[in-house]
């Protein structure tokens, strides 16, 4: 076992445990546990959002995809970045204005139905669990390389640690782990980028030529068509990445941790800049990997591409740089999985237990107790699902989760916020249609449903979610609620005195 690797691992572990202990003392009420009492500034929350969003799939998987597939691999990064424009323009502020502790709060502000709350909560839990799987897969690979621990044991170690962070620290621990992780990730990525550029005497053209020479695609390395054989595939993937972010519960929850819409807007803008700079660095890392590591060594060491960044760090910086990059990747996994466990946990404890089961009669102590038990259950389920997916590229798994979120939660929010005629029957049909169609296309495959072959279902499943909502609304022939005008005013302008028309 490499003692340098072990030392970095222990430092990260101790640091996160200290944060959790500190946070546990500040998570004694539901308001503190769920949303940090709304005390984060816009910039702090922006860093936390970036920490929540830039996952191990981004840091490890996308670097590998760019190294293997060039232009097509970078499509993942551009889609992730552009998604924050959608989030900033149409989703962030309404969520902050309408929500209290959960995304179901946002929708039930317009449709105060127990069934709506239940469906949104269950959808959020399922999406969070599905998104946790690629993070735990990456963690297993990382610890196996870092400490020589068996993959299955590694997944268990990370899963148990993340569960403890949520159970004891709540959103306070989650937020500060994410903020610190973002600083480490940006610093670590920049360090490797600078070292890579120094290898080619700060001449990007040399790096580009070397990448083309080393790649199996030669001069076509920077052309499209290596990962996707059809333009429809590219459009489908891009749609899921751009729109999926606005349907991810753990990202949307972050806008409830600031005090007003202005801070929510600043959060999204700060996150966009940080994420944009990060993905620019992944482009250099991916190209640098194929140029410096070489095709044969890269494919021989890791056919999935998940360890490309670490192989690059080993060549350009030796054991110390590898250990540092691994520690950054480990902190990344900690931050993202903690956010996902928290999103699933809060959806059950607050929406299902407090609102539906106990009919809003659960005490704060009961909610916190249930949240901690549920964190354990969610963690165990995610661990079990992750164990059999060792050889799947984590970026691909993430894109599947994005497709489900973009087909269900995203259409529901958009129709709720911006369509006056939308009703609760439409809300039910939006969630059901989007979720079922996207899941069927992933499990059975588009060909199994009689459609053209698609590796990503978004181009079919996202319109299905919207169409389901429109059809459900018109078929129901249900008149808009009398408070819809007030609701629309709150969506666009916040709390104001508005008198609805008769």
LINFEN-V660535 format. One record per residue. N is the residue number from 0. SS is DSSP state (@ for helix, = for strand, . for the rest). PHI is phi in whole degrees, 0 to 359 (none if undefined). OMEGA is omega in whole degrees, 0 to 359 (NA if undefined). Layout:
n: (N;N)
ss: (SS;SS)
phi: (PHI;PHI)
omega: (OMEGA;OMEGA)
This chain:
n: (0;1;2;3;4;5;6;7;8;9;10;11;12;13;14;15;16;17;18;19;20;21;22;23;24;25;26;27;28;29;30;31;32;33;34;35;36;37;38;39;40;41;42;43;44;45;46;47;48;49;50;51;52;53;54;55;56;57;58;59;60;61;62;63;64;65;66;67;68;69;70;71;72;73;74;75;76;77;78;79;80;81;82;83;84;85;86;87;88;89;90;91;92;93;94;95;96;97;98;99;100;101;102;103;104;105;106;107;108;109;110;111;112;113;114;115;116;117;118;119;120;121;122;123;124;125;126;127;128;129;130;131;132;133;134;135;136;137;138;139;140;141;142;143;144;145;146;147;148;149;150;151;152;153;154;155;156;157;158;159;160;161;162;163;164;165;166;167;168;169;170;171;172;173;174;175;176;177;178;179;180;181;182;183;184;185;186;187;188;189;190;191;192;193;194;195;196;197;198;199;200;201;202;203;204;205;206;207;208;209;210;211;212;213;214;215;216;217;218;219;220;221;222;223;224;225;226;227;228;229;230;231;232;233;234;235;236;237;238;239;240;241;242;243;244;245;246;247;248;249;250;251;252;253;254;255;256;257;258;259;260;261;262;263;264;265;266;267;268;269;270;271;272;273;274;275;276;277;278;279;280;281;282;283;284;285;286;287;288;289;290;291;292;293;294;295;296;297;298;299;300;301;302;303;304;305;306;307;308;309;310;311;312;313;314;315;316;317;318;319;320;321;322;323;324;325;326;327;328;329;330;331;332;333;334;335;336;337;338;339;340;341;342;343;344;345;346;347;348;349;350;351;352;353;354;355;356;357;358;359;360;361;362;363;364;365;366;367;368;369;370;371;372;373;374;375;376;377;378;379;380;381;382;383;384;385;386;387;388;389;390;391;392;393;394;395;396;397;398;399;400;401;402;403;404;405;406;407;408;409;410;411;412;413;414;415;416;417;418;419;420;421;422;423;424;425;426;427;428;429;430;431;432;433;434;435;436;437;438;439;440;441;442;443;444;445;446;447;448;449;450;451;452;453;454;455;456;457;458;459;460;461;462;463;464;465;466;467;468;469;470;471;472;473;474;475;476;477;478;479;480;481;482;483;484;485;486;487;488;489;490;491;492;493;494;495;496;497;498;499;500;501)
ss: (.;.;@;@;@;@;@;@;@;@;@;@;@;@;@;@;@;@;@;@;@;@;@;@;.;.;.;.;.;@;@;@;@;@;@;@;@;@;.;.;.;@;@;@;@;@;@;@;@;@;@;@;@;.;.;@;@;@;@;@;@;@;@;@;@;@;@;@;@;.;@;@;@;@;@;@;@;@;@;@;@;@;@;@;@;@;@;@;@;@;@;@;@;@;@;@;@;@;.;.;.;.;@;@;@;@;@;@;.;.;.;.;.;@;@;@;@;@;@;@;@;@;@;@;@;@;@;@;@;@;@;@;@;@;@;@;@;@;@;@;@;@;@;@;@;@;@;.;.;.;@;@;@;@;@;@;@;@;@;@;@;@;@;@;@;@;@;@;@;@;@;@;@;@;@;@;@;@;@;@;@;@;@;@;@;@;@;@;@;@;@;@;@;@;@;@;@;@;@;.;.;.;.;@;@;@;@;@;@;@;@;@;@;@;.;.;.;@;@;@;@;@;.;.;.;.;.;.;.;.;@;@;@;@;@;@;@;@;@;@;@;@;@;@;@;@;@;.;@;@;@;@;@;@;@;@;.;.;.;.;@;@;@;@;@;@;@;@;@;@;@;@;@;@;@;@;@;@;@;@;@;@;@;@;@;@;@;@;@;@;@;@;.;.;@;@;@;@;@;@;@;.;.;.;.;.;.;@;@;@;@;@;@;@;@;@;@;@;@;@;@;@;@;@;@;@;@;@;@;@;@;@;@;@;@;@;@;@;@;@;@;@;@;@;@;@;@;@;@;@;@;@;@;@;@;@;@;.;.;.;.;.;.;@;@;@;@;@;@;@;@;@;@;@;@;@;@;@;@;@;@;@;@;@;@;@;.;.;.;.;.;.;.;@;@;@;@;@;@;@;@;@;@;@;@;@;@;.;@;@;@;@;@;@;@;@;@;@;.;.;.;.;.;@;@;@;@;@;@;@;@;@;@;@;@;@;@;@;@;@;@;@;@;.;.;.;@;@;@;.;.;.;.;.;.;.;.;@;@;@;@;@;@;@;@;@;@;@;@;@;@;@;@;@;@;@;.;.;.;.;.;.;.;@;@;@;@;@;@;@;@;@;@;.;.;.;.;.;.;.;.;.)
phi: (none;285;291;296;299;297;297;296;300;294;299;297;297;297;300;290;292;297;300;295;297;297;291;300;287;246;236;265;238;297;296;286;294;277;224;54;57;62;265;284;283;299;291;301;292;298;296;294;298;300;295;290;269;282;268;297;297;288;293;264;292;290;303;294;295;295;298;279;241;63;306;297;295;288;303;301;295;294;296;301;290;298;302;285;292;299;299;292;283;237;240;303;292;301;298;296;288;257;273;244;235;210;287;298;304;297;288;285;297;263;239;284;247;297;296;297;300;296;294;295;297;296;300;297;296;296;296;297;295;297;285;291;303;297;293;288;299;298;295;297;297;293;292;297;287;288;241;72;273;306;305;298;297;297;298;296;299;295;300;293;299;297;297;296;300;288;300;258;257;60;291;297;296;303;296;285;298;292;296;295;299;298;298;296;296;296;296;295;296;298;300;294;300;297;294;299;296;294;294;250;56;63;248;298;297;294;298;296;297;298;297;296;291;278;289;292;270;62;294;272;303;265;260;286;112;275;262;239;273;224;297;298;298;296;297;296;298;298;298;295;287;289;266;294;303;286;242;273;302;290;281;297;299;296;282;268;265;245;274;205;295;299;291;296;295;297;301;295;293;297;298;299;297;296;294;299;297;297;290;296;290;295;298;293;295;294;295;296;297;291;288;264;285;94;297;297;293;294;290;291;279;200;298;281;86;289;252;301;297;287;297;297;299;295;286;274;223;76;300;296;293;301;298;293;297;297;297;297;297;295;297;299;297;304;296;290;295;299;298;290;300;296;300;293;295;293;298;286;295;273;280;280;286;289;278;265;289;267;52;65;254;286;285;299;297;296;298;293;296;297;302;289;293;295;303;295;295;300;299;296;299;295;299;297;288;276;296;270;242;297;258;260;296;292;294;296;299;296;298;294;295;300;297;294;296;290;265;237;294;299;300;299;293;297;291;295;283;235;239;295;280;305;229;291;293;298;296;301;291;298;298;295;297;298;291;292;297;296;293;297;291;282;284;272;96;297;295;295;263;82;250;293;292;224;276;234;275;303;295;259;285;293;301;297;298;295;297;301;294;294;297;300;295;287;294;293;52;263;292;302;293;293;265;297;294;297;300;297;297;293;300;266;231;84;290;215;279;233;259;293;288;290)
omega: (182;184;177;178;183;181;179;179;182;179;179;181;180;180;181;177;176;178;181;178;178;182;181;178;183;181;185;176;180;181;177;184;185;188;178;182;180;191;181;173;180;181;177;180;176;176;179;178;178;178;178;190;181;188;174;177;178;186;183;186;184;175;178;180;177;179;182;192;176;185;183;178;181;176;178;183;181;178;177;183;182;181;182;174;177;181;182;186;192;190;191;185;176;178;181;183;189;187;175;181;186;178;176;174;184;183;182;170;178;182;185;180;179;179;178;180;181;182;179;180;180;178;179;179;181;179;180;180;179;180;179;185;179;178;180;174;179;180;178;178;183;181;177;178;185;188;182;181;178;183;182;178;179;179;178;181;182;182;180;179;181;179;179;180;181;185;184;186;179;182;178;179;180;183;185;171;180;180;181;178;180;179;179;183;180;179;180;180;179;180;180;179;180;179;179;180;179;179;181;178;175;180;182;181;177;179;181;179;179;179;178;181;183;184;177;181;178;182;180;184;183;176;177;173;182;181;181;183;185;181;179;178;180;180;182;178;182;178;182;181;183;185;184;181;182;176;181;184;184;175;182;179;183;181;175;183;175;192;182;184;179;179;176;179;177;178;182;180;179;180;181;179;181;182;178;178;180;182;172;179;178;177;179;179;180;178;178;180;182;181;187;181;180;185;185;181;181;181;179;182;186;182;181;181;185;184;183;183;181;176;177;181;181;182;186;185;178;186;184;180;176;180;180;179;177;179;177;179;178;177;177;180;179;185;185;181;177;178;180;177;180;181;180;181;182;178;180;186;184;185;186;183;186;186;187;183;183;178;177;180;180;178;178;180;179;180;181;178;180;180;182;176;181;177;178;182;179;179;180;180;181;178;182;180;185;189;184;185;186;189;180;179;187;178;177;178;179;181;177;178;178;180;179;179;181;183;185;183;182;178;180;180;182;180;178;184;196;178;185;183;182;181;187;176;175;179;177;185;176;182;183;183;182;183;184;181;181;181;179;181;177;185;184;184;182;179;178;178;177;181;177;182;179;176;176;189;193;185;176;189;179;174;178;178;178;181;177;179;180;180;180;180;182;180;183;183;182;181;176;180;183;181;183;180;176;179;181;177;179;179;189;188;183;183;175;176;181;177;183;176;177;NA)
